[in-house]
């Protein structure tokens, strides 16, 4: 989850075993299932407020969520749902959302932190300035964790953009290639060693689109990548000095240079057309 280190997660004993067995393998998102809360904060979405309900439309897999603001209480013993049941209220300038009634089929993040159907979630939406909003998320799930856990998701307005229709088809090829995290499994493709000095030249922010930034950082002999609006940081392995891959995703990342040798563009090669992200800052 967002700003939590693995050693800070207060697992119940059974949840540790589930988490370690998953390590990104059997990701429900690879089977085109809904992402749930709070994982959906790592994707593009639109908030649509009305008098009695706030609707959140998700670009990922074209899902939606309703937050009722008409004063109704949370339901008692509801039928478990992918996004649960949510009610909202204002606390000064902060929009507070309380949710329960989740099924246990979603992951809290890309790495597979579990939860039970007893999970309750509190979200606090606070606007820092125009274009920037923080969502503080507290998860209270005594079946899975020994104490509540909290994380903050920084959101950035993507101006002049519309949601794209995203249709996900259950892809057996993707599911069969999920092998676990890079810390649990060595790369299945042959990797090479690239010097820290070379890796440091790739560090910076790359703009994939308005409000959609990819952040590259270097840490010694490792290169790390954080995708747009995603708090999870992934390790990249080099197959050439300017080409990298992951053990848990299908993309290949290529860095292209200006004639003077400085890094100009990051290119993502995946199943679809290549995506180009221009470098904004060194």
KAWO-V930486 format. One record per backbone hydrogen bond with DSSP energy under -0.5 kcal/mol. NH is the residue of the N-H (numbers start at 0). CO is the residue of the C=O. If there is no record, write none. Layout:
BEGIN
nh->NH co->CO
nh->NH co->CO
END
This chain:
BEGIN
nh->3 co->0
nh->7 co->4
nh->8 co->5
nh->9 co->7
nh->10 co->8
nh->11 co->143
nh->14 co->11
nh->15 co->11
nh->16 co->12
nh->17 co->13
nh->18 co->14
nh->19 co->15
nh->20 co->16
nh->21 co->17
nh->22 co->18
nh->23 co->110
nh->24 co->21
nh->26 co->23
nh->29 co->26
nh->30 co->27
nh->31 co->28
nh->32 co->27
nh->39 co->35
nh->40 co->37
nh->41 co->38
nh->42 co->39
nh->45 co->56
nh->47 co->45
nh->47 co->54
nh->48 co->46
nh->49 co->52
nh->53 co->66
nh->54 co->47
nh->54 co->52
nh->55 co->64
nh->56 co->45
nh->56 co->54
nh->57 co->55
nh->57 co->62
nh->58 co->43
nh->59 co->43
nh->61 co->58
nh->62 co->57
nh->62 co->59
nh->64 co->55
nh->66 co->53
nh->67 co->65
nh->67 co->85
nh->68 co->51
nh->69 co->51
nh->76 co->74
nh->80 co->100
nh->84 co->99
nh->85 co->65
nh->86 co->97
nh->87 co->67
nh->88 co->95
nh->90 co->93
nh->93 co->90
nh->94 co->124
nh->95 co->88
nh->95 co->93
nh->96 co->122
nh->97 co->86
nh->98 co->120
nh->99 co->84
nh->101 co->118
nh->102 co->80
nh->107 co->112
nh->111 co->108
nh->118 co->115
nh->119 co->139
nh->120 co->98
nh->121 co->137
nh->122 co->96
nh->123 co->135
nh->124 co->94
nh->124 co->122
nh->125 co->123
nh->125 co->133
nh->127 co->125
nh->127 co->131
nh->128 co->131
nh->131 co->128
nh->132 co->154
nh->133 co->125
nh->134 co->152
nh->135 co->123
nh->135 co->133
nh->136 co->134
nh->136 co->150
nh->137 co->121
nh->138 co->148
nh->139 co->119
nh->139 co->137
nh->140 co->138
nh->143 co->140
nh->144 co->140
nh->145 co->9
nh->148 co->138
nh->150 co->136
nh->152 co->134
nh->153 co->151
nh->154 co->132
nh->156 co->130
nh->158 co->156
nh->160 co->157
nh->166 co->164
nh->167 co->165
nh->170 co->29
nh->171 co->169
nh->174 co->170
nh->175 co->171
nh->176 co->172
nh->176 co->173
nh->177 co->173
nh->177 co->174
nh->178 co->176
nh->178 co->246
nh->183 co->180
nh->184 co->180
nh->191 co->237
nh->193 co->191
nh->197 co->194
nh->198 co->194
nh->199 co->195
nh->200 co->196
nh->200 co->197
nh->201 co->197
nh->201 co->198
nh->202 co->198
nh->202 co->199
nh->203 co->215
nh->204 co->280
nh->205 co->213
nh->206 co->277
nh->207 co->205
nh->207 co->211
nh->208 co->211
nh->211 co->208
nh->212 co->210
nh->213 co->205
nh->214 co->225
nh->215 co->203
nh->215 co->213
nh->216 co->223
nh->218 co->221
nh->221 co->218
nh->222 co->235
nh->223 co->216
nh->224 co->233
nh->225 co->214
nh->226 co->231
nh->229 co->226
nh->230 co->228
nh->233 co->224
nh->235 co->222
nh->236 co->244
nh->237 co->191
nh->238 co->242
nh->239 co->242
nh->242 co->239
nh->243 co->252
nh->244 co->236
nh->245 co->250
nh->251 co->268
nh->252 co->243
nh->253 co->266
nh->254 co->241
nh->255 co->264
nh->257 co->261
nh->260 co->257
nh->263 co->255
nh->264 co->255
nh->265 co->276
nh->266 co->253
nh->267 co->274
nh->268 co->251
nh->268 co->266
nh->269 co->267
nh->269 co->271
nh->274 co->267
nh->276 co->265
nh->277 co->206
nh->278 co->263
nh->279 co->204
nh->280 co->204
END
